[in-house]
Amino acid sequence: MISSSKQLCTQDEQGRAELFHVAIIMDGNGRWAKARGLPRTIGHQKGADAVRRSVEGAISHGIKYLTLFGFSSENWNRPAEEVKDLMRLLRLYLKQEIKELDKQKVRLNVIGDRQKLDNDIVVLINEAEQQTKKNTRLILTIALSYGSRAEITRAIRQIAEQAANGQLSPSEISENLISDHLYTENIPDPDLLIRTGGEKRISNFLLWQLAYTEFVFIDNHWPDFSEDDLVHSLKLFQARDRRYGTTRN
């Protein structure tokens, strides 16, 4: 476990809000492997090590919510062999890491369309969520088979069905109601989004939830993501003035 004499996620001298929730788009596994003449599978394996480091770093620096973009709905279009390898790594992670997560009082939460996942993976997810459900030190959310437009469409469809059944009127539809129908209904919106790999886009990730999130883009590919990268991102966040559309005297 990474040790730290000072947690970075505390209120600063200007009284700005604490950083509770960090989301990360874990990008660059394949390019990391290609640059080293290695199979993409090795890049994904090294990416799993970076997941472990990010969880340790989040705990060390007092972050309460960590959300990782693990596998997008668009990733199903990748070559079948690569998807198979990713699902194999997911199985290994769910089997091997949950005991340690539970020991560290980390709660695992998985969001996304589980209907596309193999049944045995869904069973492993359910078991992991059940095993860690009472933990509160860190809420680790992993987005699997996830796409934000599909998530919002799903929420709107549910609300429309309620309206059609007379359970609510259109005038009752609010931003809060929509948020309550998203996968992240019990999770605060991210304060900070980090994307590795040098790309500067959000790739259909948490489109609704990122409305007032601060963004940090890192050139390092995900397998090289380190505590130094996390600390650098937290410091950049702390230096920003979050006004949420208002002015500050």
CYANA upper distance limits for C-alpha pairs under 8 A (distance plus 0.5 A):
  1 MET  CA     56 GLU  CA      6.34
  1 MET  CA     60 SER  CA      8.36
  2 ILE  CA     56 GLU  CA      6.50
  2 ILE  CA     57 GLY  CA      6.85
  2 ILE  CA     60 SER  CA      6.65
  3 SER  CA     60 SER  CA      6.58
  4 SER  CA     60 SER  CA      6.57
  4 SER  CA     61 HIS  CA      7.65
  6 LYS  CA     61 HIS  CA      7.96
  7 GLN  CA     60 SER  CA      7.44
  7 GLN  CA     61 HIS  CA      4.95
  7 GLN  CA     62 GLY  CA      6.39
  8 LEU  CA     61 HIS  CA      6.12
  8 LEU  CA     62 GLY  CA      7.83
  8 LEU  CA    231 VAL  CA      8.22
  8 LEU  CA    234 LEU  CA      7.49
  8 LEU  CA    235 LYS  CA      8.14
  9 CYS  CA     18 GLU  CA      6.46
  9 CYS  CA     19 LEU  CA      5.85
  9 CYS  CA     20 PHE  CA      7.96
  9 CYS  CA     61 HIS  CA      6.66
  9 CYS  CA     62 GLY  CA      6.37
  9 CYS  CA     63 ILE  CA      7.06
  9 CYS  CA    234 LEU  CA      7.98
 10 THR  CA     18 GLU  CA      5.81
 10 THR  CA     19 LEU  CA      7.55
 11 GLN  CA     15 GLY  CA      6.29
 11 GLN  CA     16 ARG  CA      6.35
 11 GLN  CA     17 ALA  CA      6.46
 11 GLN  CA     18 GLU  CA      5.50
 12 ASP  CA     16 ARG  CA      6.39
 12 ASP  CA     17 ALA  CA      8.42
 12 ASP  CA     18 GLU  CA      8.41
 12 ASP  CA    238 GLN  CA      7.99
 16 ARG  CA    241 ASP  CA      8.29
 16 ARG  CA    242 ARG  CA      8.21
 19 LEU  CA     63 ILE  CA      7.33
 19 LEU  CA    191 ASP  CA      6.53
 19 LEU  CA    192 LEU  CA      8.13
 20 PHE  CA     63 ILE  CA      5.85
 20 PHE  CA     64 LYS  CA      5.77
 20 PHE  CA     65 TYR  CA      6.57
 20 PHE  CA    190 PRO  CA      8.11
 20 PHE  CA    191 ASP  CA      7.21
 21 HIS  CA     63 ILE  CA      6.85
 21 HIS  CA     64 LYS  CA      6.67
 21 HIS  CA     65 TYR  CA      4.95
 21 HIS  CA     66 LEU  CA      6.30
 21 HIS  CA     67 THR  CA      8.18
 21 HIS  CA    188 PRO  CA      7.60
 21 HIS  CA    189 ASP  CA      7.56
 21 HIS  CA    190 PRO  CA      5.25
 21 HIS  CA    191 ASP  CA      5.87
 21 HIS  CA    192 LEU  CA      7.17
 22 VAL  CA     63 ILE  CA      7.79
 22 VAL  CA     65 TYR  CA      6.78
 22 VAL  CA     66 LEU  CA      5.53
 22 VAL  CA     67 THR  CA      6.88
 22 VAL  CA    190 PRO  CA      6.09
 22 VAL  CA    191 ASP  CA      6.59
 22 VAL  CA    192 LEU  CA      5.42
 22 VAL  CA    193 LEU  CA      6.43
 22 VAL  CA    194 ILE  CA      8.01
 23 ALA  CA     66 LEU  CA      6.19
 23 ALA  CA     67 THR  CA      4.98
 23 ALA  CA     68 LEU  CA      6.33
 23 ALA  CA     69 PHE  CA      8.33
 23 ALA  CA    190 PRO  CA      6.58
 23 ALA  CA    191 ASP  CA      8.50
 23 ALA  CA    192 LEU  CA      6.73
 23 ALA  CA    193 LEU  CA      5.24
 23 ALA  CA    194 ILE  CA      6.76
 24 ILE  CA     66 LEU  CA      8.30
 24 ILE  CA     67 THR  CA      6.77
 24 ILE  CA     68 LEU  CA      5.51
 24 ILE  CA     69 PHE  CA      6.80
 24 ILE  CA    193 LEU  CA      6.11
 24 ILE  CA    194 ILE  CA      5.19
 24 ILE  CA    195 ARG  CA      6.18
 24 ILE  CA    196 THR  CA      8.38
 25 ILE  CA     68 LEU  CA      6.74
 25 ILE  CA     69 PHE  CA      5.59
 25 ILE  CA     70 GLY  CA      8.29
 25 ILE  CA    193 LEU  CA      8.09
 25 ILE  CA    194 ILE  CA      6.78
 25 ILE  CA    195 ARG  CA      5.17
 25 ILE  CA    196 THR  CA      7.08
 25 ILE  CA    202 ILE  CA      8.17
 26 MET  CA     47 GLY  CA      8.48
 26 MET  CA     68 LEU  CA      7.47
 26 MET  CA     69 PHE  CA      6.70
 26 MET  CA     70 GLY  CA      7.50
 26 MET  CA    195 ARG  CA      6.83
 26 MET  CA    196 THR  CA      6.38
 26 MET  CA    197 GLY  CA      8.27
 26 MET  CA    222 TRP  CA      5.94
 27 ASP  CA    195 ARG  CA      7.27
 27 ASP  CA    196 THR  CA      5.74
 27 ASP  CA    197 GLY  CA      5.58
 27 ASP  CA    221 HIS  CA      6.77
 27 ASP  CA    222 TRP  CA      5.96
 28 GLY  CA     32 TRP  CA      6.39
 28 GLY  CA    196 THR  CA      7.37
 28 GLY  CA    197 GLY  CA      5.21
 28 GLY  CA    220 ASN  CA      8.49
 28 GLY  CA    221 HIS  CA      5.01
 28 GLY  CA    222 TRP  CA      5.88
 28 GLY  CA    223 PRO  CA      7.99
 29 ASN  CA     33 ALA  CA      6.89
 29 ASN  CA     40 ARG  CA      7.49
 29 ASN  CA     43 GLY  CA      5.02
 29 ASN  CA     44 HIS  CA      5.94
 29 ASN  CA     46 LYS  CA      8.16
 29 ASN  CA     47 GLY  CA      6.68
 29 ASN  CA    221 HIS  CA      6.98
 29 ASN  CA    222 TRP  CA      6.43
 29 ASN  CA    223 PRO  CA      6.65
 30 GLY  CA     34 LYS  CA      6.64
 30 GLY  CA     39 PRO  CA      8.47
 30 GLY  CA     40 ARG  CA      5.34
 30 GLY  CA     41 THR  CA      8.29
 30 GLY  CA     43 GLY  CA      6.07
 30 GLY  CA     44 HIS  CA      7.67
 31 ARG  CA     35 ALA  CA      6.52
 31 ARG  CA     40 ARG  CA      8.36
 31 ARG  CA     43 GLY  CA      8.35
 31 ARG  CA    221 HIS  CA      7.99
 32 TRP  CA     36 ARG  CA      7.23
 32 TRP  CA     43 GLY  CA      6.58
 32 TRP  CA    221 HIS  CA      6.59
 32 TRP  CA    222 TRP  CA      8.41
 32 TRP  CA    223 PRO  CA      7.60
 33 ALA  CA     37 GLY  CA      6.71
 33 ALA  CA     38 LEU  CA      5.31
 33 ALA  CA     39 PRO  CA      6.55
 33 ALA  CA     40 ARG  CA      5.96
 33 ALA  CA     41 THR  CA      8.49
 33 ALA  CA     42 ILE  CA      6.95
 33 ALA  CA     43 GLY  CA      5.33
 34 LYS  CA     38 LEU  CA      6.17
 34 LYS  CA     39 PRO  CA      7.46
 34 LYS  CA     40 ARG  CA      7.42
 38 LEU  CA     42 ILE  CA      7.07
 38 LEU  CA     43 GLY  CA      8.16
 39 PRO  CA     43 GLY  CA      7.61
 40 ARG  CA     44 HIS  CA      6.99
 40 ARG  CA     82 GLU  CA      8.27
 41 THR  CA     45 GLN  CA      6.74
 41 THR  CA     82 GLU  CA      7.70
 41 THR  CA     85 ASP  CA      7.10
 41 THR  CA     86 LEU  CA      8.21
 42 ILE  CA     46 LYS  CA      6.68
 43 GLY  CA     47 GLY  CA      6.56
 43 GLY  CA    223 PRO  CA      7.28
 44 HIS  CA     48 ALA  CA      6.90
 44 HIS  CA     86 LEU  CA      7.76
 44 HIS  CA     89 LEU  CA      8.45
 44 HIS  CA    223 PRO  CA      8.29
 45 GLN  CA     49 ASP  CA      7.41
 45 GLN  CA     89 LEU  CA      7.71
 46 LYS  CA     50 ALA  CA      7.11
 46 LYS  CA    223 PRO  CA      5.65
 47 GLY  CA     51 VAL  CA      6.91
 47 GLY  CA    222 TRP  CA      6.45
 47 GLY  CA    223 PRO  CA      4.88
 48 ALA  CA     52 ARG  CA      7.07
 48 ALA  CA     93 TYR  CA      8.36
 48 ALA  CA    223 PRO  CA      8.20
 49 ASP  CA     53 ARG  CA      6.97
 49 ASP  CA    223 PRO  CA      7.65
 50 ALA  CA     54 SER  CA      6.57
 50 ALA  CA    222 TRP  CA      7.24
 50 ALA  CA    223 PRO  CA      6.00
 50 ALA  CA    224 ASP  CA      7.51
 50 ALA  CA    225 PHE  CA      6.45
 50 ALA  CA    226 SER  CA      7.72
 51 VAL  CA     55 VAL  CA      6.77
 52 ARG  CA     56 GLU  CA      6.81
 53 ARG  CA     57 GLY  CA      6.50
 53 ARG  CA    225 PHE  CA      8.50
 53 ARG  CA    226 SER  CA      7.30
 53 ARG  CA    227 GLU  CA      7.59
 54 SER  CA     58 ALA  CA      6.52
 54 SER  CA    225 PHE  CA      8.37
 54 SER  CA    226 SER  CA      7.91
 54 SER  CA    227 GLU  CA      7.66
 54 SER  CA    230 LEU  CA      8.17
 55 VAL  CA     59 ILE  CA      6.81
 55 VAL  CA     66 LEU  CA      8.05
 55 VAL  CA    140 LEU  CA      8.27
 56 GLU  CA     60 SER  CA      6.60
 57 GLY  CA     61 HIS  CA      6.63
 57 GLY  CA    227 GLU  CA      6.43
 57 GLY  CA    230 LEU  CA      7.77
 58 ALA  CA     62 GLY  CA      6.68
 58 ALA  CA     63 ILE  CA      5.51
 58 ALA  CA     64 LYS  CA      8.03
 58 ALA  CA     66 LEU  CA      7.59
 58 ALA  CA    138 LEU  CA      8.30
 59 ILE  CA     63 ILE  CA      6.52
 59 ILE  CA     64 LYS  CA      8.07
 59 ILE  CA    137 ARG  CA      7.90
 59 ILE  CA    138 LEU  CA      7.13
 63 ILE  CA    138 LEU  CA      7.51
 64 LYS  CA    137 ARG  CA      7.09
 64 LYS  CA    138 LEU  CA      5.26
 64 LYS  CA    139 ILE  CA      6.69
 65 TYR  CA    138 LEU  CA      6.18
 65 TYR  CA    139 ILE  CA      5.27
 65 TYR  CA    140 LEU  CA      6.61
 65 TYR  CA    141 THR  CA      8.12
 65 TYR  CA    187 ILE  CA      8.35
 66 LEU  CA    138 LEU  CA      7.75
 66 LEU  CA    139 ILE  CA      6.74
 66 LEU  CA    140 LEU  CA      5.48
 66 LEU  CA    141 THR  CA      6.66
 67 THR  CA    140 LEU  CA      6.38
 67 THR  CA    141 THR  CA      5.01
 67 THR  CA    142 ILE  CA      6.23
 67 THR  CA    143 ALA  CA      7.85
 68 LEU  CA    140 LEU  CA      8.29
 68 LEU  CA    141 THR  CA      6.77
 68 LEU  CA    142 ILE  CA      5.40
 68 LEU  CA    143 ALA  CA      6.64
 69 PHE  CA    142 ILE  CA      6.58
 69 PHE  CA    143 ALA  CA      5.40
 69 PHE  CA    144 LEU  CA      7.60
 69 PHE  CA    205 PHE  CA      7.96
 70 GLY  CA    142 ILE  CA      6.52
 70 GLY  CA    143 ALA  CA      5.89
 70 GLY  CA    144 LEU  CA      6.04
 71 PHE  CA     75 ASN  CA      6.71
 71 PHE  CA    143 ALA  CA      6.94
 71 PHE  CA    144 LEU  CA      5.15
 71 PHE  CA    145 SER  CA      5.90
 71 PHE  CA    146 TYR  CA      7.12
 72 SER  CA     76 TRP  CA      7.93
 72 SER  CA    143 ALA  CA      7.87
 72 SER  CA    144 LEU  CA      6.60
 72 SER  CA    145 SER  CA      5.34
 72 SER  CA    146 TYR  CA      5.18
 72 SER  CA    147 GLY  CA      6.34
 73 SER  CA    144 LEU  CA      8.22
 73 SER  CA    145 SER  CA      5.03
 73 SER  CA    146 TYR  CA      5.45
 73 SER  CA    147 GLY  CA      5.73
 74 GLU  CA     78 ARG  CA      8.40
 74 GLU  CA    145 SER  CA      8.45
 74 GLU  CA    147 GLY  CA      8.04
 75 ASN  CA     83 VAL  CA      8.19
 75 ASN  CA    145 SER  CA      8.22
 76 TRP  CA     83 VAL  CA      7.27
 76 TRP  CA    145 SER  CA      8.27
 78 ARG  CA     82 GLU  CA      7.20
 78 ARG  CA     83 VAL  CA      6.91
 79 PRO  CA     83 VAL  CA      6.90
 80 ALA  CA     84 LYS  CA      6.61
 81 GLU  CA     85 ASP  CA      6.76
 82 GLU  CA     86 LEU  CA      6.71
 83 VAL  CA     87 MET  CA      6.69
 84 LYS  CA     88 ARG  CA      6.69
 85 ASP  CA     89 LEU  CA      6.78
 86 LEU  CA     90 LEU  CA      6.66
 87 MET  CA     91 ARG  CA      6.71
 88 ARG  CA     92 LEU  CA      6.85
 89 LEU  CA     93 TYR  CA      6.62
 90 LEU  CA     94 LEU  CA      6.69
 90 LEU  CA    121 ILE  CA      8.45
 91 ARG  CA     95 LYS  CA      6.67
 91 ARG  CA    121 ILE  CA      6.88
 91 ARG  CA    124 LEU  CA      8.09
 92 LEU  CA     96 GLN  CA      6.32
 92 LEU  CA     97 GLU  CA      8.46
 93 TYR  CA     97 GLU  CA      5.86
 93 TYR  CA     98 ILE  CA      8.05
 94 LEU  CA     98 ILE  CA      6.45
 94 LEU  CA    124 LEU  CA      6.86
 94 LEU  CA    125 ILE  CA      7.48
 94 LEU  CA    128 ALA  CA      7.55
 95 LYS  CA    124 LEU  CA      7.90
 97 GLU  CA    101 LEU  CA      6.72
 98 ILE  CA    102 ASP  CA      6.48
 98 ILE  CA    128 ALA  CA      6.83
 99 LYS  CA    103 LYS  CA      6.65
100 GLU  CA    104 GLN  CA      6.70
101 LEU  CA    105 LYS  CA      6.77
101 LEU  CA    106 VAL  CA      5.55
101 LEU  CA    107 ARG  CA      7.75
101 LEU  CA    108 LEU  CA      8.40
101 LEU  CA    132 THR  CA      8.26
102 ASP  CA    106 VAL  CA      6.04
102 ASP  CA    107 ARG  CA      7.53
102 ASP  CA    131 GLN  CA      7.88
102 ASP  CA    132 THR  CA      6.08
102 ASP  CA    135 ASN  CA      7.72
104 GLN  CA    137 ARG  CA      8.11
105 LYS  CA    132 THR  CA      7.96
105 LYS  CA    135 ASN  CA      5.26
105 LYS  CA    136 THR  CA      6.76
105 LYS  CA    137 ARG  CA      5.85
105 LYS  CA    138 LEU  CA      7.44
106 VAL  CA    132 THR  CA      7.20
106 VAL  CA    135 ASN  CA      5.93
106 VAL  CA    136 THR  CA      6.87
106 VAL  CA    137 ARG  CA      6.14
106 VAL  CA    138 LEU  CA      5.30
106 VAL  CA    139 ILE  CA      6.45
106 VAL  CA    140 LEU  CA      7.16
107 ARG  CA    129 GLU  CA      7.56
107 ARG  CA    132 THR  CA      5.27
107 ARG  CA    133 LYS  CA      6.10
107 ARG  CA    134 LYS  CA      7.53
107 ARG  CA    135 ASN  CA      5.47
107 ARG  CA    136 THR  CA      6.89
107 ARG  CA    137 ARG  CA      8.13
107 ARG  CA    138 LEU  CA      6.70
107 ARG  CA    139 ILE  CA      5.37
107 ARG  CA    140 LEU  CA      6.38
108 LEU  CA    128 ALA  CA      7.25
108 LEU  CA    129 GLU  CA      5.90
108 LEU  CA    132 THR  CA      6.70
108 LEU  CA    133 LYS  CA      7.73
108 LEU  CA    139 ILE  CA      6.72
108 LEU  CA    140 LEU  CA      5.46
108 LEU  CA    141 THR  CA      6.46
108 LEU  CA    142 ILE  CA      8.19
109 ASN  CA    129 GLU  CA      6.55
109 ASN  CA    139 ILE  CA      7.58
109 ASN  CA    140 LEU  CA      6.47
109 ASN  CA    141 THR  CA      5.00
109 ASN  CA    142 ILE  CA      6.86
110 VAL  CA    125 ILE  CA      7.76
110 VAL  CA    129 GLU  CA      8.38
110 VAL  CA    141 THR  CA      5.94
110 VAL  CA    142 ILE  CA      5.39
110 VAL  CA    143 ALA  CA      6.35
110 VAL  CA    144 LEU  CA      7.33
111 ILE  CA    141 THR  CA      7.54
111 ILE  CA    142 ILE  CA      6.83
111 ILE  CA    143 ALA  CA      5.38
111 ILE  CA    144 LEU  CA      6.65
111 ILE  CA    146 TYR  CA      7.37
111 ILE  CA    183 TYR  CA      6.37
111 ILE  CA    184 THR  CA      8.02
112 GLY  CA    143 ALA  CA      6.27
112 GLY  CA    144 LEU  CA      5.70
112 GLY  CA    145 SER  CA      5.68
112 GLY  CA    146 TYR  CA      4.71
112 GLY  CA    147 GLY  CA      7.69
112 GLY  CA    151 GLU  CA      8.16
112 GLY  CA    183 TYR  CA      7.69
113 ASP  CA    117 LEU  CA      8.23
113 ASP  CA    144 LEU  CA      7.72
113 ASP  CA    145 SER  CA      5.90
113 ASP  CA    146 TYR  CA      6.59
114 ARG  CA    122 VAL  CA      7.16
114 ARG  CA    144 LEU  CA      8.26
114 ARG  CA    145 SER  CA      7.42
116 LYS  CA    145 SER  CA      7.65
117 LEU  CA    121 ILE  CA      6.97
117 LEU  CA    122 VAL  CA      7.04
117 LEU  CA    145 SER  CA      8.09
118 ASP  CA    122 VAL  CA      7.00
119 ASN  CA    123 VAL  CA      6.74
120 ASP  CA    124 LEU  CA      6.77
121 ILE  CA    125 ILE  CA      6.67
122 VAL  CA    126 ASN  CA      6.64
123 VAL  CA    127 GLU  CA      6.64
124 LEU  CA    128 ALA  CA      6.58
125 ILE  CA    129 GLU  CA      6.59
126 ASN  CA    130 GLN  CA      6.58
127 GLU  CA    131 GLN  CA      6.52
128 ALA  CA    132 THR  CA      6.72
129 GLU  CA    133 LYS  CA      6.13
135 ASN  CA    139 ILE  CA      8.36
146 TYR  CA    150 ALA  CA      8.34
146 TYR  CA    151 GLU  CA      8.15
146 TYR  CA    205 PHE  CA      8.34
147 GLY  CA    151 GLU  CA      6.75
147 GLY  CA    204 ASN  CA      6.20
147 GLY  CA    205 PHE  CA      6.76
147 GLY  CA    206 LEU  CA      8.42
148 SER  CA    152 ILE  CA      6.66
148 SER  CA    204 ASN  CA      5.71
148 SER  CA    205 PHE  CA      5.79
148 SER  CA    206 LEU  CA      5.83
148 SER  CA    207 LEU  CA      6.34
148 SER  CA    208 TRP  CA      8.20
149 ARG  CA    153 THR  CA      6.56
149 ARG  CA    204 ASN  CA      7.15
149 ARG  CA    207 LEU  CA      7.99
150 ALA  CA    154 ARG  CA      6.52
151 GLU  CA    155 ALA  CA      6.80
151 GLU  CA    182 LEU  CA      6.88
151 GLU  CA    183 TYR  CA      7.59
152 ILE  CA    156 ILE  CA      6.69
152 ILE  CA    182 LEU  CA      7.25
152 ILE  CA    208 TRP  CA      8.26
153 THR  CA    157 ARG  CA      6.58
154 ARG  CA    158 GLN  CA      6.79
154 ARG  CA    182 LEU  CA      8.42
155 ALA  CA    159 ILE  CA      6.79
155 ALA  CA    178 ILE  CA      6.98
155 ALA  CA    181 HIS  CA      5.50
155 ALA  CA    182 LEU  CA      6.30
156 ILE  CA    160 ALA  CA      6.49
156 ILE  CA    178 ILE  CA      7.69
156 ILE  CA    181 HIS  CA      8.48
157 ARG  CA    161 GLU  CA      6.66
158 GLN  CA    162 GLN  CA      6.88
158 GLN  CA    181 HIS  CA      8.05
159 ILE  CA    163 ALA  CA      6.75
159 ILE  CA    173 ILE  CA      8.46
159 ILE  CA    178 ILE  CA      8.28
159 ILE  CA    181 HIS  CA      8.32
160 ALA  CA    164 ALA  CA      6.57
161 GLU  CA    165 ASN  CA      6.64
162 GLN  CA    166 GLY  CA      6.81
162 GLN  CA    167 GLN  CA      5.56
162 GLN  CA    168 LEU  CA      6.62
163 ALA  CA    167 GLN  CA      6.11
163 ALA  CA    168 LEU  CA      5.43
163 ALA  CA    169 SER  CA      6.19
163 ALA  CA    170 PRO  CA      7.25
168 LEU  CA    172 GLU  CA      6.94
169 SER  CA    173 ILE  CA      7.81
173 ILE  CA    177 LEU  CA      6.52
173 ILE  CA    178 ILE  CA      7.83
174 SER  CA    178 ILE  CA      6.86
175 GLU  CA    179 SER  CA      6.68
176 ASN  CA    180 ASP  CA      6.63
177 LEU  CA    181 HIS  CA      7.14
178 ILE  CA    182 LEU  CA      7.26
179 SER  CA    184 THR  CA      8.02
179 SER  CA    185 GLU  CA      6.36
180 ASP  CA    184 THR  CA      8.25
180 ASP  CA    185 GLU  CA      5.15
180 ASP  CA    186 ASN  CA      8.25
181 HIS  CA    185 GLU  CA      6.78
184 THR  CA    188 PRO  CA      8.19
189 ASP  CA    209 GLN  CA      5.66
189 ASP  CA    210 LEU  CA      7.19
189 ASP  CA    213 THR  CA      8.18
190 PRO  CA    209 GLN  CA      7.34
190 PRO  CA    210 LEU  CA      6.93
190 PRO  CA    213 THR  CA      6.40
191 ASP  CA    212 TYR  CA      8.02
191 ASP  CA    213 THR  CA      5.41
191 ASP  CA    214 GLU  CA      6.66
192 LEU  CA    213 THR  CA      5.92
192 LEU  CA    214 GLU  CA      5.29
192 LEU  CA    215 PHE  CA      6.41
192 LEU  CA    216 VAL  CA      7.97
192 LEU  CA    237 PHE  CA      7.54
193 LEU  CA    213 THR  CA      7.10
193 LEU  CA    214 GLU  CA      6.63
193 LEU  CA    215 PHE  CA      5.36
193 LEU  CA    216 VAL  CA      6.69
194 ILE  CA    215 PHE  CA      6.57
194 ILE  CA    216 VAL  CA      5.39
194 ILE  CA    217 PHE  CA      6.32
194 ILE  CA    218 ILE  CA      7.76
194 ILE  CA    233 SER  CA      7.84
195 ARG  CA    199 GLU  CA      7.80
195 ARG  CA    200 LYS  CA      7.97
195 ARG  CA    202 ILE  CA      8.46
195 ARG  CA    215 PHE  CA      8.42
195 ARG  CA    216 VAL  CA      7.01
195 ARG  CA    217 PHE  CA      5.45
195 ARG  CA    218 ILE  CA      6.54
196 THR  CA    217 PHE  CA      6.57
196 THR  CA    218 ILE  CA      5.16
196 THR  CA    219 ASP  CA      6.38
196 THR  CA    220 ASN  CA      6.31
196 THR  CA    221 HIS  CA      5.99
196 THR  CA    222 TRP  CA      6.13
196 THR  CA    225 PHE  CA      8.14
197 GLY  CA    218 ILE  CA      6.81
197 GLY  CA    219 ASP  CA      5.49
197 GLY  CA    220 ASN  CA      5.79
197 GLY  CA    221 HIS  CA      4.64
197 GLY  CA    222 TRP  CA      6.84
198 GLY  CA    217 PHE  CA      6.96
198 GLY  CA    218 ILE  CA      6.09
198 GLY  CA    219 ASP  CA      4.46
198 GLY  CA    220 ASN  CA      7.25
198 GLY  CA    221 HIS  CA      7.89
199 GLU  CA    217 PHE  CA      7.75
199 GLU  CA    219 ASP  CA      8.17
200 LYS  CA    217 PHE  CA      6.92
202 ILE  CA    207 LEU  CA      8.44
206 LEU  CA    210 LEU  CA      6.44
207 LEU  CA    211 ALA  CA      7.68
209 GLN  CA    213 THR  CA      8.42
212 TYR  CA    244 TYR  CA      6.97
214 GLU  CA    237 PHE  CA      7.40
216 VAL  CA    233 SER  CA      6.84
216 VAL  CA    236 LEU  CA      8.23
218 ILE  CA    229 ASP  CA      8.27
220 ASN  CA    224 ASP  CA      6.60
220 ASN  CA    225 PHE  CA      7.02
221 HIS  CA    225 PHE  CA      7.22
225 PHE  CA    229 ASP  CA      6.65
225 PHE  CA    230 LEU  CA      8.28
226 SER  CA    230 LEU  CA      7.02
227 GLU  CA    231 VAL  CA      6.55
228 ASP  CA    232 HIS  CA      6.49
229 ASP  CA    233 SER  CA      6.70
230 LEU  CA    234 LEU  CA      6.71
231 VAL  CA    235 LYS  CA      6.65
232 HIS  CA    236 LEU  CA      6.78
233 SER  CA    237 PHE  CA      6.74
234 LEU  CA    238 GLN  CA      6.70
235 LYS  CA    239 ALA  CA      6.82
236 LEU  CA    240 ARG  CA      7.23
243 ARG  CA    247 THR  CA      6.83
243 ARG  CA    248 ARG  CA      7.51
